[in-house]
Every structure is written in structure tokens, then in C-alpha cells.
Amino acid sequence: MTPTILRQLWSVVETTQSHTLLKLDDASLVQWLLKQTKNKASLDGDETNVLTNYIESRLTLIRDLAQQR
């Protein structure tokens, strides 16, 4: 996964309203973040899988950040 893709993901997290991030269940949140990131960066199959795993491993952090806003 490239630094650009990571920046795009965290940009999506930071610019998304907190209630959107907090209302979705885990699977829906992963898919929603993946879709939003794909809209900003072109991802191949391997990058999509890596990003999915990365998002899944950071869900607690993403929710914590959303709650703090």
C-alpha cells in the first residue's frame, strides 16, 4: 500500500462527519471507507485487499477519533 493511499484513507476519515463513522457496523464501515477511498485513488485487487485488512485493523482507532470530535 502506498503512502498516497494511506493519506487518502485518513483524509476520508478526518473529513467524514463523526455520526457517519459511528453509526455503521464494522463490516459496513469497512466497505464505506473502502468505497470512499477508491473514489479518490485507483486501487487494484491486491491494494484493495491490503487496504481492507488495514481498515479492519484500525476500526477501534477510527471510532475513537470520531468520538473525540
C-alpha positions in Angstrom: 0.0 0.0 0.0 1.4 3.4 -1.0 1.6 6.4 1.3 -0.8 8.2 -1.1 -3.5 5.6 -0.5 -3.0 5.9 3.3 -3.2 9.6 3.1 -6.4 9.3 1.1 -8.0 6.9 3.6 -7.1 9.1 6.6 -8.3 12.2 4.7 -11.7 10.4 4.3 -11.8 9.6 8.0 -11.0 13.2 9.0 -13.4 14.8 6.7 -16.4 12.5 7.3 -18.9 13.6 9.9 -18.5 11.7 13.2 -22.0 10.3 13.3 -21.5 8.7 9.9 -18.4 6.8 11.2 -20.1 5.8 14.5 -23.5 4.7 13.2 -22.2 2.0 10.8 -21.4 -1.6 12.0 -17.9 -2.9 11.4 -18.5 -4.5 8.0 -20.4 -1.5 6.7 -17.8 0.9 7.9 -15.0 -1.0 6.2 -16.9 -1.1 2.9 -17.9 2.5 3.2 -14.4 3.7 3.8 -13.0 1.5 1.1 -15.6 2.9 -1.4 -14.8 6.5 -0.4 -11.0 5.9 -0.7 -11.5 4.2 -4.1 -13.3 7.3 -5.3 -10.1 9.3 -4.7 -7.5 6.7 -5.7 -7.4 4.0 -8.2 -6.8 0.6 -6.5 -6.1 -2.8 -8.0 -7.2 -6.0 -6.4 -4.2 -6.5 -4.2 -4.3 -2.9 -2.9 -8.0 -3.3 -2.2 -7.3 -6.4 -0.1 -4.4 -4.8 1.8 -6.5 -1.7 2.4 -9.5 -3.7 3.6 -7.2 -5.5 6.1 -5.6 -2.2 7.2 -9.0 -0.6 7.8 -10.2 -3.7 9.8 -7.2 -3.4 12.0 -7.8 0.3 12.6 -11.5 0.3 13.3 -11.1 1.0 17.0 -8.8 3.9 16.3 -11.2 5.3 13.6 -14.1 5.1 16.1 -12.0 6.7 18.9 -11.1 9.6 16.6 -14.7 10.1 15.6 -15.9 10.1 19.2 -13.3 12.7 20.2 -14.6 15.2 17.6 
